[in-house]
Amino acid sequence: MYYEVNGVKLHVQQQGVGDTALVFLHFYGGSARTWGKVIDVLKKGYTCIAYDHRGWGDSDRAAETYTIKDLADDAQALIQELGLKRYVLVGHSMGGKAAQLLASRRPAGLKGLVLVAPSPPTPQDMPQEMRASMVHFYDNREGAEIALSNIALLPLEENTREMVLEDMQKSAPLARAAWPEMAMLEDISAEIKNINVPTLVLAGESDPVDRLETLKGELLPRIPQAELHIIPQTGHLSPLEVPGEICKGISNFLAIGKL
């Protein structure tokens, strides 16, 4: 189904039932499909909502801007459009940074925050040459395959691998460029100090993108109620590499918080 928010049409998938909704925000290169195996488990007890960010998947590619504020604004507007009264944000990588910004606004109904291999709130330290090359990683299959090999530590099932490669290439050029050229450099560190809900950070032990030391130094000290859970021998695409571990981490967090 599609919902129009902030002048863009977002492709939205909704599954499951439950008083608490889980709202999933995907990574740079992903789509709502990234969360498929996680949702297959969690939909038994929760309403699970996953959507494609503007410019990604089957969502509108006509938007002119793709800042973290844009992504957070879209998530907030979608939640309002769906009439969610009680929900938890689950953000992965780029989606994790957008989820941080939205949570910092203390929106009505937000009960918790789960950050999966999240991008830090501070500008990511990366050579300019690498940023420039990232803009074109997803232009074709060869580039997408190189990008995938650099971020996933564990081998993916063939159908999952093909899905990721398709999602990476199925994106608007402006959306591909906006993350390395702009959104990755945005500093929201002052804002996230306002987050006032329980927060779980699920980090891959061997994540080559958003490394443990970065999360420990730049993210965790800034969120008052943040708890870190390290997933052994896992890379950046943990929802696809080890979906069972992600489900377990989220389920335990929700149970402890009685969500």
PyMOL commands that set and color helices and strands:
alter all, ss='L'
color gray80, all
select helices_A, chain A and resi 32-42+68-82+94-104+128-134+137-139+141-151+158-169+173-181+183-185+189-192+212-222+238-241+243-256
alter helices_A, ss='H'
color red, helices_A
select strands_A, chain A and resi 2-5+8-15+21-25+47-51+87-92+110-116+199-204+226-231
alter strands_A, ss='S'
color yellow, strands_A
deselect
rebuild
show_as cartoon
